[in-house]
Amino acid sequence: MRRTFLACLAAVSVLVPAAVTVSATTATASSGSARAAAPAPTDIRVATYNIVSVSVDTTRGEQRPWKQRRDRIITQIRKQGLDVVGVQEANPSRHWAPRLVDGPNQYLDLRNGLNRAGAAWQVTNTAAYNCVNATTSSRCVPQDQGASNASRILYNTRTIDLVSQGSYQYVAQGEGNRQFLAWAVLRTKASGREFLFVDTHIAPDAAAVRRAQIDELIAEVDRIKGDLPVIAVGDFNTQKFDPVAADMIPQMKAAGYGDTANQQYDTNNLRNPRPLRLVNRWINSCNHYSRNVASFGYEDQRDRIGNGIDWIFATNSLLVKEWKVNVLMNPRTLRMQGVIPSDHNMVEATIAMP
């Protein structure tokens, strides 16, 4: 079977009104913060999901506007029993409020929709912009608020507590919107174990920019993490056949947090899989709003792993129980069902937190 290269709409801008450029971060997480003893590992279910900015709403082919896609995304998150999800392209601007359902901006609209559906979710940082008036970038007076543009972390308050949070704006930037890293130290309610969760959207630009941002991500995580285990997710705009992945995959593992599926550069053969269980491994993380799942995967070679630009990395010593590409499809016909929620498929992992 031929290699399947289906990049998502990586070059599409999130299209938020211009915001002030800041390089500040919030306070470093303390590795010595008080933690309750963990008597046994706790399973943490995490995901990364590029939900596509409301600013690029359109009805074309199978693509639908946010108001129609939103409920499908909410259903996916709720049904998977997730504890934490890193979202990308969750537009922070109030300019698009007429296109939303129940919130002033896209990530708050998502949070509110989850909670009205019976869940109990919160965003680690609700500030839209790093301005004195954090709700708008208009006439911005710079002030670090820990805002992270369209990359946001949402967590289930029934299973997770927020300890601390912040953001980092990459020095290396491409064209268009500024790219950030959002981070949060979270604590499991079941065991009291803390961990560092990181969410990012690497620029859809030249290899040099992506390489530089990945270098900065590693440096910033190293600065924050102390002795905490790390889970880092996001849209890295880099699939495993991209030359940037030749450095990124081993570089992340050498830093202490490897890919949770243990993918390798330039091959779809999964040598020494890290997870105990893989679900829909053969499906790409991008779908191009196609109903035909076979068009974005290896349907006749399901022992292979698909090509994805959406990644979940985690501390090398952590046990990964499951890795999954979440696709709303009929498994018999391999057709997507209902409204396609995004041109990205949600990627999940279940990780045992000791």
N, C-alpha and C positions, 0 to 999 in steps of 0.2 A: 504493500500500500504506500502511496506517496505521502510525504510529509505534509501535514496540514498546517498552513500558516495563515491564520486569520486574526490579524491584530484588530483590536477594537478601535473605536473612533478616537485614537490617541491624540490626534492633532486638534480636536475640538476644544475650544476654550470654554472655561466655566462661565466667562462673561459676567464678572461682577464689576461694579463701578470701581475705578482706580482707588486703591487704598494706599496709605502711607507705607513706605518701606522701613521696617524695623529689623533689628538683628538681636534684640534682647531675648533672654529666656527667663522663665520664672525660677524660683528657688530650686536648688538641687535636692533631689530626694535623699533623705537620710537613711543610710544602710543600718543605722543603729536604732531606728524607730521601734517602739515597743510592739512586739508580736506575741500572740498567744502560741503556745506550743501546739504543733500539728500532730495529733496522735496517729493519723493515717492519711495517705494521699487523697486529695479531693479532685474529682474530675472537673475540669474547666472546659466549657464548650465555647469556642471563639470562632469568629468569621471575619473575612474581608469582603467588602461589597462596594463596587463603584456603581452608584445609583443613577448616574447621568443627570447633569445639571438641568434644573427647571428652565434655565435661560435658553436652552436649545430645544424647547418644546416644538414638536411638529407632528403631523400625521402624514407619514410617508411610508409606503409599504406596510410592514408590520409594526413600525414604530408608532407609539402613542404618547400624548403629553402626560406630564406628571400626575394630573388629577385622575387619569385612568390607570396609571401604573402603580400609584402609591399603595393601594390596598393589597396588591399582589406582593409587594415588598414587605409590608407589615405582616401579612400571612406567613411568608417564608421565615421571617425572623422569629415569630411567635411559635410556629409549629416545630422548629428545630430545637427549642429549649435552650437557646443560646444564653450565655452569661455576659459576653462582651462582643461587640462588633465594631470594627473600624470601617467607616464609610468614607468614600471619596466623592467629589463633585456634589457635595451637599451644600448648595449655594447659600452664603451668609447674607445676601442682600435683601432688604425689604422692598426693593424696586419690583420684585417679581411676586409680591403678595397676591395680586389678583389671580395668579395662576396656581395658588396654593389652596388647601382645604381648610386647615385649622392651625395656622401658625404664622408668625411674621416673616420667617425665612424657612428655607427648605429643611434644614436639620431639626428645627423646632417643630415644624409641621410633621416630620416623621416621628419624633418623640411623642407629640400629642396624639397622633394616630395610634401608635402602639398602646398608649395608656387608655385611650377611649375604647380600645378593643379588649380591655381587661388586664393588660400587662402593667408593669411598674418599672418604667425605664427612665433614665436620666442621661443628659449629656455631661461629660466631665467638665466642659467649659462652655458656657452659653454666650460669652462675649463674641460679637460678630467681628469686631475690628480692634486693632491695637491703637485706639484713640481714647482721649478723655471721655468723649461720648462714644461708648463702645457699640452703639446700635447702628451707626452710620459712618461711612468714610467721607461724607461731605464736610468740607472745612475741618478736616481732621487735625486735632492737636495731638501729636504722638504721645502715647503712653502705653507701656506694655501691659496688656490685659490677659496674656496667655492665649490669645486668639490664634487660630491656625487655618484661616481662610476656609476652604471647602473640605478639608480633611478633619473629621470629627470622630470622637470615641463615644459610643453609647454603651451603657451598662445596665444590667438587670438589678434593680435595687433590692429585690427579694433574695438574691444570692451573693451580691457583691457590695462592698462598701468602698467609697472613695477616700483615699488617704491624702494624696496630693496630686497636682497636675500642672502642666505647663506646655510650652510650645517652643519651637526653634525654627527660625526662618533661614533657609539655606543661603549661604553666601553666593554659591554658584547658582545662576538662574538663566533660564532660556527666555524665549519670547513669550509674551502674554502674561498670564497670571503668576503671581509669586507663589512658590511652592514651600510648604511647611512640613514639619514633623510635629505631630501632637503626641504627648506622653501623659501617662497617668500611673501612679502607684495605687494598686487596688488590693483589697483584702477580701478573702473568701469568708463568708459568714459561717460556713460549716466548720472550718478548721482554724481560722484566724491567720492563715498563711498569706503573706504579701508577695506581689509580683509586679514587675514593670511591664506595662502594655504600651506599645508604640504603634502609631498609625501614620502612613504617609502616602503621598502621591508624587512619585518621581516625575520630573518634567518630561513631556513627550518630545524631546529635542535631540540634538546631536549626541553622539556617544560620549564625547568629552564632558558634557554637562551632566549626563546621567552618572557617569563614573564619579565625578566630583561630588555629586549629591549623596551617592552611596557611601563614599569615604566620610563625608560629614555626618551621615546617619550613624555610622559605626562609632565615630569619635564622640558624638553627643550621647549615644546610649552608654558608652563606656564611662562617660563623665557622670551620668545620672545614677546608674544601676547599683552601685555599691556591691553588696553581696546578694542582691535580689535576682531571682530567675527572670528571664526576659522572654516576652512574646512580641514579635514585631511583624506587623501585617501591612499590606497596602497594594496599590497599583504601581508596580515598578516600571511599567512601560518597557519591559524587557522579557522576552521569552527565551527558552533554553537554547535555541539555535542562533540567537543574537550574540555576536562576539563579546558584547558587554557581559553576558552571562558567564563567559569563560573565566572572568575575574570575580564577578559578584557571588556566584555560588560557593566557591572555595573560600573566598574572602569572608563571607558571613560565617561560615562554619569555623574558620580559624579564629574569628573574633569571639566564638563561644556560642553562637546561635545559628545552627544550620537549618536548612529547609526541612519542614516537617514531613515531607514525602521522601526526602533524600534523592531528589532529582539531580541529574548530572548534565553537564554541558554537551550539546550536540548529539544527543541520543534520546529516543523515546523508550528505550529499554530501561526498566527500573531495577537497577542492581541494588541488592540489599535494602529493600524497602524499610523505611523507619516505622511506619504505622503497623499496628497489629491487623488493621482492617482498612481496605481502600474501597470507596464507593464511587462509582462513575469515574474511575481513574482515566478512562479512555477519552473523556470529553474535554474539550478546550474550555478555558475560562471565559472566552469571548464567543459570542453567538451571532453577531451582526444582524440581530433581529430576524434570524432565519427560523422558521418552524421546523425545518428538517435537521434534527440533531445529528444525523449521519454526515451532514455537510461540515460540521465543525468538530470532528473527532475521528477515532479509529474504530468504527463500528465492527469491522471484520477482524480486528486484532486487539481485542479488549484486554490483553495482558500488557499492552503498552500504556504509557501515560501521556495524556494530551498536552498540547502546548498552551501555556498560560502566561499572561503578564501580571496576574494577581498571585501574590505569594504570602505564605505564612511561615515565618522563621521562629524558632524557639531554642532556648538553652539546650545544648547538646545532650545533657544528662537526663532531660525530661522524657518520660515515656509518652509516646504519641499512640493513643489507642485507636483513633480513627481519623482518616483524611477523606474529605468528600467534596465533590463538585455538585452543588445543588441545582438541579434542573427540573422545572415544572413540566414534565413530559409524560406521555403515555409510553410505558416501557415496551409495549407490544408493537406499536406503530412507529415509535421513535419520532413522534411529532410533539412539539411544544403545545401546551394546552392553555387556553384563555389568553388574556393580555400578556404579552412578553414584558416582564418588569424592567429589564435593562438590557443593553447590549453586552453586559458582563454577567456571567453566572457567579453566584455567591460561592465562595470557597470556604470550607469549614474545617476545623480540627478539634478533636477531643484530646485534651492533654491532662495527664495525671500530675497534679501539683503536690509534691511531698510536704 
